[in-house]
Each structure stands twice: as C-alpha cells, then as structure tokens.
C-alpha cells in the first residue's frame, strides 16, 4: 500500500512499549507463577505484577516521573527504585499481592541505582552511586543497613551467591576493576579479574544452592568466550564456547548450563551451552532481534522478540501465559533492505527501510545510534515507523565502533573518535544515492546521546552532505561535557581519547562538534533535558548560544527530565517536533518555524491508545520550553504547557 506523504507520529502504546519493554518479566525463583515487569501506564513507565495462574496484572507504582528499575525476590516481594528527576532515590518493596510499602534497607542515603540482589534467605544487598564512587549496603530485608564496602569508582552489583556469602561487582570491562568479588560479611575482596589486552564482564552467580560459580564473558584474542570462576580457583575460560561477536548469557535453572544470546550483524542468535558436556547448541529463532530470553523450570523458554516490522512480543515454549503487548492496528508500512558498503576496516552495514511504492529517490533520514558501544537492530522502532509512514526513507548505520560486528570493528577509530563514524555516515549516504534510493538534496541526520554528538559533528565536518539535523540530548562540546558529566562517562571519554582534555586539548578539539560549529549550514533541531547528568545541559546552552552568535538557523526544545526519561509523553513530544521540523526542512518550502505546534496552541490531552496519531494532535503533561532561532537572530517563545 502506497503512503501519501505527510507527517504521522507512532504515538501509540506500541511506541511507548518500545521504550519501556526491553526485558522479559522477572520470575520469582520459588514460585514461577509470580512475575514483575515494567510497562506503559497512561504514557509513563511503571511497575506491574503478573500472576500466571489468573493471567492478571496489578499496577504497583504510580509516580509522576515513572518507574523503571524493578525486581522480585524468592519470597515474591516486589522491589522498585524510587528516583527523582536527577536519578537519585531508594529501593522500596511490598508483598506481591499488595500491602504496606517499606524501605528495602533502613538508614541509607539516596543515590543512583547500581544494582540490587536478594538471596533466598531474604538477605539484601544494593549498590548506590554518587559523583565519586559506589557504596554497597547489606542487611535483612526491611532492617537497618550496614555498609559493606566503599568503591572509589563507578561499579554495578551483578550478583549474590545463593548462600549470600559472596558479592560480584562489575566496573569498566577494560579496567583493573572489571570484575571483583567481595565477602558479604566484612567487604573483604576475594578475587579481582582483569587483563591488559582484553575485557571481562560479570553475569551473576549460579542459582545452584551447593555451588558458588560466577558466570563471566571474556574478550580475548578477537573472540568473546564464556568463562566461569569459583572460590579458590583461577577463572576458567571455556574455549569451546567462543563467538565472533558480542554475547550476553544467563544461568539456566539447573545452575550447570547457560543460555547465550548473541548479537550478530543487527540480529540475534540464541545458544544453549552445557558446561559439563562442553557443547553449544543453536536454538531456532525467527529472523529479527531477541531483546531478552530466559528459561524457567525444565522446559519453559521465555522470549521477547521483535523485528523492524513487528513490535516486541513475548512467548513461552511451554504455553505459560505472559503479559501481552499491543499489536499494530495495521502492518507497518515500508520495505526493508540490508546494504553492505566496502570500507577500510571491513564492510559497513546499513539497515534501510523505504516507503512502499516509492518511485525514485526519496527524502531520507539517517538515524544515528548512541553508545558508541551499541548498534541498530532488526527491531521495531516507533521513530522508523513514523518516518516511513510519513513518506521518508530511513537508514540505520552500524558505523565503526558499533557492537555486533566483533572486537576489531568495535575498536576501529581509524580517522579519530567521531570522525571515523562521520566518514561511515558519509559512505552510507553515498551508497544509497548511488542506488537511486536517497534524494541527495533532502537528507537529514537524527541521533540521540552519542548519536546526537555524531549528528552535530557531521553537520559541521561535512556540511554539504546534509540538509537538516536533529540532535536529541547530545554532547555538543566535549571539554565542557567532560567537566560536568558522570564519572563513568568521564572515564569513557578518557579511554576513547587516551587522556583528559587538559592532557590532550588538541585531540578533544579535533573531535568536538563545537570546533566545527562555524561550518554548520543545515537547519538544526536540538532536544535537550534540563536534568541530564550524562549529556549535561550547560554545554548545550553554550553550543546554542554560539549558534545564535554565528546566525545559524536552529530550534531548541527543552524537556524537564533527565537523560533516560520514563514518561512516554516526552518521547512523543520530541518525536512530533522532529517530524514537523523534517517535513518543513526536507520537503516544504523553506520558512521560519512556527512559534508553537498546533498541539501546543490547542493544549490537548495525552496520546490515544493503539493508533498512529498525526503530529500536532496531543501534548505531554510535562512542562517544556521551545526556543527558536533563525539566521536573523534570537526569538524566544513562551513555554508550552499541555
């Protein structure tokens, strides 16, 4: 079916489930009929219980900013992290069927959620982060906390042994703190795993009551290998379970075999590894992406699967009732292709979706993923749906530095940080133009977080290639961002660039979007968050002010949220504004942006369920401020309120 060009926003619950449902329901270890999960609640991410015996859900949380982190312990207590707009909060819990809500452990400060573990005996450990490190607290569920240990670096709690005696903590995979094991009783370190030429990841202790094996992934010699550690022994690398691209894994219920999910070339492969028999078996899965997979009981495999044309859906091999996700009211429009472009460090993979019935080149938007240690997948994306339904082509480029293509591709920075990725975006652009798919006079970049950074960098470094850009919560000024971002991201910067901005000012300047700001020619929409700790708002303000000084056409939309917002209204708002902006800049006559969208002027309510909504139909409940800048100067608009 051919789609008439226009602007359509996939503001339905499917778009919000994409944001909130990246994991399966977590299952109670001693009563598999009881589960907990996060899902949409009137546009916000909230925590729900699920009872398979009755196939019913109960909403547990109802908070203005939404709730994302949740878990369930062996006694079926439901846990969640109550955080504020700055990401600071506490763990709370209540019985599965409802009842009083209590602090997970009393007398703990607020902090950032960095992991929760509860063993079968009700002993609780959680990690809370702050600007200078991570603190581990422990105690009996609901009782007063005691401090187990303090770590002067960003770390995540990855598991507790079944007997509660040991804790596993993960730091940066390529650091002296990659994996550390502590005693729960006194915080003493019992093991530390790291290597100079590789990486380690901790994936949790075996559920077997009589063992303390810790599951690991090791990167070594250009491969990703399954590994295990047990007290008093050196880590054991299982060379027979080696993979050419990134994997994650989790224990099966028997505690002696493992389920492995492999990311490979934008799609997923599922494996089962038997540690005693030393065998790996590939499990059948449909082409697409497994967002999550877990086994429960003897023969019940739960999966959360999606593809470009299919929103996520849950399945149980044993027929266990699982929470269902809304289906699209009609098939997603568009035709998808895989394009491979030869390059200096290997072939560049681009996932392309074109409008059905397209004749000749079409306006095309290059969606730039964040990370950089991430990748675009053959998975449903509400942004792709909205763009294709609006008549745009979409290209998702897995540039060098992306995961899913092996260690060499992930570490390739041949032209320098950022500039390597810009070169790949330009190569993908040329490939689509050569095929006659993309209109060379109507091309845009759209990226979030590190993808927003690449969008700004590409607009300045290669200004003649793009006619518009959308940068959502971006890094705009590397030096200013480094000074005010989180310690973990500061360490990532220093790893990527080889040092600090004070030590390597020219290296940072060479890769910073701010350096190339005078060369920006294309109209730009920036969406920024006032409470963004990862890509701080101060550096966006600085970049925007310099755009104004250089008389560059740009709009700025401010959201009253953090980097990882849990309110679907914010996502819909940003999506709608971006679609209107791209429609105007790539297809319509060049004209100044309106002072407010039709939605802002009408002040309508939140998005309707189960249907694509034309952009301009509804507004979120959060306060936002839109600032519009044109080449002739600065024009500040009134804050728009829903």
C-alpha angles and dihedrals in degrees: 000000000000116000121221110234112256139107120288127170120206089220093151126117088268090068091050093046088056088061098042106031108064093127139051122250110279112242127221107246096221098035111034091186089074121074142163129210144157123246144151119299110181091320098321131098109245139165122259136180122224125205112197092194091066099018089231134135131213122200109231104179132040111177129156093237096038130241126256113165115073142150143171126224131214091268089054095250110154116229131196138166116241106206135171129227089280093056095252120132151108138268115255133182144187137177118283093250094047133264138129118355116227139183111264089229125002126236099027125134123239115267145145117297109252102160145319129216129179122179126211091266093060096254108149130206126176136171121225121193134207137171095286105036150306133297125202118212128188142183146118113305109280094004131111115293128237123202111246099185144329121230121198093216142056109282140159128218106236103178154333124229117250091253092048093238100114137044128199121211128187127208129171107329092231099047140084086262097054095125126000129176120207135186111247094216099061108000093248114158112242101174141009123192123196140124135198098231101037146026141250132208126190117220104176144273125294115266089225108117095216097051140060100199115153118212115226142175117215127195109208136148094002094306139095112233135190113240140173137200132200130184116280094015137090115252113276117225113207100214090181088067100059127143134192095220136037121300140184124195144188135195120263116230093265090063091224102079134049140219111220125198114197125198107212127169095332095314139079135252120191122210137179117212123197107205094197097046092037093226135136120204125191112226119214115255133165117255108273135060132317105210089186141354132185138164126225127186119348102312111007115114114184118199138181106204135177143163135194091273099034125066115225116290132184125227138181121204089211094048095251109166109250129183108280124226123219116263125222113268088228134009116284109259123238144060120257130215139176114227122192118196121192114241143169095266098033139297117324115227121214126181107213129191120185130189114264113260094016112166113200128337117344133198104273134202120205108212107208116205124220131233105060080224094061137073143210115258142200086262137124114271122182090211092056090047093051094047095048092044087053092055100260126129115231128212122188110193122200094205125189108293092043122126122237097059103073137270096289093056092044093054098040110119097152097155095034134272111318094358090073090055092046088054089053092050089052091049092051089048091053092048093054093046090050090053090053092242103110126056105232090209096053110048129134140182122221122181141158127216106333086006087056088052091053090047092056092042094050093048089056101037097043102021097161094061101064134053098194142008137204116196115185118195091337138177101244102165116031098200095048092044091051091053095053108026127098120290090246093055091042088057090048090054091050090049093050096045099033097242146001127306089254090055097041108023095155093050092053092044091051091057100036120107089216090065091061097039094111089061096055110119105164124085110260136208116198120192111194137175123228093214098040109143095177101048098022120219095230093071091048090052089051093049092046092050090053091048087055092047090053091047095242118163110244145141126213122203114191120203122199093228144084130262093277104043118190097196114097091206090070091052092048091048092052091044093052095047091048093050092050090047094050093045089054098043101039102034113011130070110281106263139147116280115257116255090244138002119254088256092058092049093049096042094213127175131264127300121294120244128256098002140090108250124208112246111263093038103109142006132220125250094240122094112250134178125211120200117190124200127187132186091263095058150287122322116177117202129209116268109268115229127190 
